[in-house]
Amino acid sequence: MRMMTRFLVVVAVLSVLLGCQGSGSRAEEPSAQVDASRPYEVIPGKTESGEDLTSPFVAVAEKVMPAVVSIDTKKEIETGPAFEFDEPFGRIFRDLIPEMPRQRYEVPGYASGFIFDKRGYIATNHHVVKDAEEIVVRLLDETEYEAEVVGSDPNTDIDILKIEPDKELPVVKLGDSDAIRVGDWAIAIGNPFGRLEGTMTVGVISAKGRSALSIVGGTPALQDFIQTDASINFGNSGGPLVNIRGEAIGMNTAINPLGQGI
């Protein structure tokens, strides 16, 4: 009898460890298998299991980019003699070196700006449109408008342009630059290198209150710059620097082209 009891106990223990088959058998473990015969299809921004991997910067791009414009300018420069001499030596040198006629050249320029008012007001850098004889604003959808300067402040390197829109315009909401902190996200959007419209780069606010900077194209007298490691290149001038909510907290104005390891 004892032997039979021990046998039954052993059978019961083995049944628990190995699992019993019957009408109440345990459920199969879920398996994650991909059918190799079909393309791997997922919802944009999500994994096959539904995990959301959407970058927060996607929403910022969709919100801000339509209101960031390309600004094409045309300026004329005049060239003449490389040097001039006072009399009495001037006549001697003019006889020896024929005077070259003065010539005028048309110089194109490419930069960025952003619409901040639906009535067609656009912010950009003063050095972008300074002395321009023609200013053309191009939206992300390739619509073009002639623009005029309606406000200018060389001391802060900011100008305001005006276009006459024939449709409702998107705008960049103005944020609070006083509220930013070192380490906050910094997102630059613009038109680098002339024709790369709708380019976004991301970094952080690396410093505030930068001043005493010498800027090629015109150094503003009043300086209180935000420093960022978001990549900014020639042509980004005048584009917005926005926060993670897509609000403009600054304007991309200057770079250090000699900076290395930054």
C-alpha positions in Angstrom: 0.0 0.0 0.0 2.8 2.3 0.9 4.5 1.5 -2.4 1.3 2.4 -4.3 1.0 5.7 -2.5 4.5 6.7 -3.2 4.0 5.8 -6.9 0.9 8.0 -7.1 2.7 10.9 -5.4 5.6 10.6 -7.9 3.1 10.5 -10.8 1.3 13.6 -9.4 4.6 15.6 -9.1 5.7 14.6 -12.6 2.3 15.7 -13.9 2.7 19.2 -12.4 6.2 19.6 -13.7 5.5 18.3 -17.2 2.0 19.6 -17.6 -1.1 17.4 -18.2 -2.8 17.1 -21.5 -6.6 17.1 -21.5 -9.6 19.2 -22.0 -8.0 22.0 -19.9 -4.6 21.9 -21.5 -2.4 25.0 -21.0 -2.4 27.8 -23.7 0.4 27.9 -26.2 3.0 30.6 -25.7 2.5 33.4 -28.3 5.1 33.3 -31.1 6.5 36.3 -32.9 7.0 35.0 -36.5 7.3 37.1 -39.6 6.0 35.8 -42.9 9.1 36.0 -45.2 6.9 35.7 -48.2 5.5 39.2 -47.8 7.1 42.6 -47.4 7.5 43.8 -43.8 4.6 46.1 -43.2 4.2 48.4 -40.2 2.2 51.5 -39.4 4.5 54.5 -40.0 6.2 55.4 -36.7 5.3 52.1 -35.1 6.9 48.7 -34.8 5.0 45.5 -35.8 4.0 45.0 -32.2 2.5 48.6 -32.1 5.2 50.3 -30.1 5.3 54.0 -31.0 8.7 55.1 -32.2 7.7 58.4 -33.8 10.3 61.1 -33.3 8.9 64.2 -31.5 10.7 66.3 -34.1 8.4 65.0 -36.9 5.5 67.0 -35.4 7.7 70.1 -35.2 8.7 69.8 -38.8 5.1 69.3 -40.0 4.1 72.4 -38.0 6.9 74.8 -38.8 8.3 74.0 -42.2 5.4 75.3 -44.3 5.9 78.7 -42.8 9.7 78.8 -43.4 10.5 80.5 -46.7 13.5 80.8 -49.0 14.6 84.4 -49.9 16.3 85.1 -53.2 18.0 88.4 -53.6 19.7 90.3 -56.3 22.3 93.0 -55.6 24.5 95.0 -57.9 28.1 95.8 -57.1 30.3 98.2 -58.9 34.0 97.6 -59.5 36.6 100.2 -60.5 40.3 100.9 -60.2 42.0 98.9 -57.5 44.0 102.0 -56.3 44.1 105.7 -56.6 46.9 108.2 -56.1 46.9 111.8 -55.1 48.6 114.4 -57.3 51.3 114.9 -58.4 51.9 111.2 -58.6 48.4 110.3 -59.7 49.0 111.6 -63.3 52.2 109.6 -63.6 50.7 106.4 -62.5 47.6 106.9 -64.6 49.9 107.3 -67.7 51.8 104.1 -66.8 48.7 102.0 -65.8 45.6 102.5 -67.9 42.5 103.1 -65.8 40.1 100.2 -65.9 36.5 101.2 -66.6 34.0 100.7 -63.7 31.7 97.8 -64.2 28.5 96.6 -62.5 27.8 93.0 -61.6 24.6 91.4 -60.4 25.2 89.1 -57.4 22.5 86.6 -56.4 21.9 85.7 -52.8 20.0 82.9 -51.0 18.8 82.8 -47.5 15.9 82.0 -45.2 13.0 83.7 -43.4 9.8 82.8 -41.6 6.2 84.0 -41.8 5.0 85.2 -38.4 1.8 87.0 -39.4 -0.9 85.7 -41.8 -1.1 89.1 -43.5 2.3 88.3 -45.1 4.9 89.6 -42.7 8.2 87.8 -42.7 11.2 88.0 -40.4 14.7 87.6 -41.7 18.2 89.0 -41.1 19.1 92.5 -42.1 22.3 91.4 -43.7 20.3 89.0 -46.0 18.4 91.8 -47.7 20.7 94.8 -47.2 21.1 96.8 -50.4 19.0 94.2 -52.4 17.4 95.6 -55.5 15.1 92.6 -55.9 13.7 90.3 -53.2 11.7 87.1 -54.0 10.1 85.0 -51.3 9.5 81.3 -52.1 7.2 79.1 -50.0 7.7 75.4 -49.5 5.1 74.7 -52.1 7.1 76.7 -54.7 4.8 79.7 -54.7 6.7 82.9 -55.2 6.0 86.4 -54.2 7.9 89.7 -54.6 8.7 91.2 -51.2 9.6 94.6 -49.9 11.4 95.7 -46.7 8.9 97.4 -44.4 11.0 97.4 -41.2 14.8 97.4 -40.7 17.0 97.3 -37.6 20.7 96.9 -38.4 21.5 97.1 -34.6 19.9 93.7 -34.1 20.3 92.4 -37.6 16.6 92.0 -38.1 14.4 93.1 -41.0 10.7 92.6 -41.7 9.5 91.9 -45.2 6.0 92.1 -46.6 4.4 90.1 -49.3 0.8 90.3 -50.7 -0.5 86.7 -50.3 -3.4 85.4 -52.5 -4.1 82.6 -50.0 -4.0 81.9 -46.3 -0.5 81.6 -45.1 0.9 79.3 -42.4 2.8 81.0 -39.6 5.5 80.3 -37.0 4.2 81.1 -33.5 6.6 83.4 -31.6 7.9 81.8 -28.3 9.5 83.2 -25.2 13.3 83.3 -25.6 13.7 84.4 -22.0 12.2 81.1 -20.8 14.8 78.9 -22.6 17.3 77.0 -20.5 20.7 75.6 -21.4 20.0 72.0 -22.4 16.6 72.7 -24.0 16.0 71.3 -27.5 17.0 73.7 -30.3 15.7 73.1 -33.8 16.9 75.0 -36.8 14.9 75.1 -40.0 15.9 76.9 -43.2 17.5 76.9 -46.6 21.2 76.0 -46.3 23.6 76.3 -49.3 21.0 78.1 -51.4 18.7 75.3 -52.6 18.2 72.8 -49.8 14.7 74.1 -48.8 13.0 72.6 -45.8 16.1 71.4 -44.0 15.9 70.6 -40.3 18.7 70.1 -37.9 18.5 69.4 -34.2 20.7 70.3 -31.2 20.4 71.9 -27.8 20.7 75.3 -26.3 24.4 75.2 -25.4 24.8 78.7 -24.1 22.8 82.0 -23.7 23.8 85.6 -23.8 26.7 85.4 -26.2 28.1 88.8 -27.2 31.2 90.5 -28.6 30.9 88.4 -31.8 32.3 89.6 -35.1 29.9 88.5 -37.9 30.8 88.4 -41.6 28.3 90.5 -43.6 27.6 92.9 -40.7 28.1 92.8 -37.0 25.0 94.0 -35.1 25.7 96.5 -32.3 23.2 94.9 -29.9 24.1 91.2 -29.2 22.4 88.7 -26.9 22.8 85.5 -28.9 21.7 82.0 -28.3 24.5 79.4 -28.9 23.4 76.0 -30.3 25.1 72.9 -31.6 22.3 72.4 -34.1 24.0 72.5 -37.5 23.7 75.8 -39.3 25.2 76.6 -42.6 25.4 79.5 -45.2 21.8 80.1 -46.3 20.3 79.3 -42.9 20.5 83.0 -42.1 17.1 84.4 -41.2 15.4 81.0 -40.6 13.8 80.3 -37.2 15.4 78.5 -34.3 12.4 76.9 -32.6 11.7 75.0 -29.4 10.2 71.5 -29.0 6.7 73.1 -29.3 7.6 74.6 -32.7 7.7 78.2 -31.4 10.4 80.6 -32.6 12.8 81.4 -29.9 15.5 83.0 -32.1 16.7 83.6 -35.6 19.7 81.8 -37.2 22.2 84.5 -37.8 25.8 83.5 -37.7 28.1 80.5 -37.7 31.8 79.9 -36.9 33.0 78.3 -40.2 36.4 77.6 -38.6 35.0 75.7 -35.7 36.2 72.1 -35.4 35.1 69.5 -33.0 32.1 71.5 -32.1 
